[in-house]
Amino acid sequence: MDEAELAALVRRHAGLLHKVAYAYCRNPADREDLLQEIALQLWRAHDRFDRSQRESTWIYRVALNVAISFYRRERRHRERTSSLEDAPEGAWLSLAAPEVSDEAASLWRGLAELAPLERSLALLYLDGLDHATIAEVLGLSPSNVGTKLGRIKERLRANYQRSQTQERSQR
Amino acid sequence: MNDDDFQRLWAAHGARLEHSVSVNEHLLRGALLREARGALTPYFGWRALELVLGAGLLFAIGPVVARHLGEPRYALLGSAAILYVALLIALTGYLLGRGASLRYERPVTELRHELDRLALVEYHGFKWALLGGVVTWLPIVLLALEALSGVDLLARVDGAWLLGNVAVGAALLGLGQLAARRLIERPTDPARASRLLDALSGRGLRQARARVAELAEFARE
């Protein structure tokens, strides 16, 4: 895979990749770092891509695996250092700051309060994937996905409502 | 707000995000070239160096111990030193092999399981390497110098001095652990230093165990 093909792949799945990055990183500089790391893992893993598999399933797996590792590493690093705000030099991927509605911000905050693995399940659900595909991405059984999803949706709803209440009280 | 509303809200948010990504192919080419050239990340580079140094040490001290196997001091301390170095090589080889075989396209829980297990092995290995090092570092140094100089250094060293070094090593290890527990909450850079503090203070092992438990809970039906 050359750089043009990788760039095309990133552009084709930009929404998916950015949503994963958005779910695991608070600041834009970290999101850029994470997206670049995901893209490089996609590039490394591309030779092993099984064509009978759906491309989006493969991308979700790589993206979530990299994002959870990145999140844990950065959280540990952030606990130890004062700032990670600077973007890397020569970043080949850049993100504009999109306008985010209050409701979307509350949903994102609700998502961010979930543990990393639960967050990956919630993210796949919000992206509209069915139980079988979520199970394939995460390596769980479809029935387990259904059970977990019920609980996670309740928590997501509670987190969202709490966030909305806080938002209103701050105005 | 119901479930469908959440999905609609997320989809609208995703559509906005989609248009905010831009890719610079020129800089991307440079990044891929750097990746291709530096296939060995610092982690793998250090591990490979440890492997080479360990193998070199084993080849150096092995014949020295074999020559003096009839002498109790060489048989006991020399064998302990060889066993320690061999175990370190095996551990490093294991971490290197397992690390290189990690595939990020695997299902999330499977990869997390591998990574968490690997972290546990790494922290346990580090703990035992430190404890073993306290006992064996002096015989290893003496045997290595003996291999270089041909002088029977291990035979000439006073037994009390050898024991004294083990005691001092154990005391330093204890002090190091205490210091690491105090320093663990302070800002530290680079990443290797923070990993060392995690390993010395025992926090890394506790975190790795917690992650294994968290994953088991998540994967449970």
Interface residues (C-beta under 8 A of the other chain):
Chain A: D2 E3 A4 L6 A7 V10 R11 A14 G15 L16 L17 H18 K19 Y22 L35 Q36 L40 Q41 W43 R44 A45 R48 F49 W58 R61 V62 L64 N65 V66 I68 S69 R76 H77 R80 T81 S82 G90 A91 W92 L93 S94 L95 A96 A97 P98 E99 V100 S101 E103 A104 L107 W108 A115 L117 E118 S120 Y125 L126 D127 G128 E136 V137 L138 G139 L140 S141 S143 N144 T147 K148 K153 L156 R157 Y160
Chain B: M1 D3 F6 Q7 L9 W10 A11 A12 H13 G14 A15 R16 L17 E18 H19 S20 V21 S22 V23 N24 E25 H26 L27 L28 R29 G30 A31 L32 E35 R103 Y104 E105 R106 P107 V108 T109 E110 L111 R112 L115 R186 P187 T188 D189 A191 S194 D198 E214 L215 F218 A219 E221
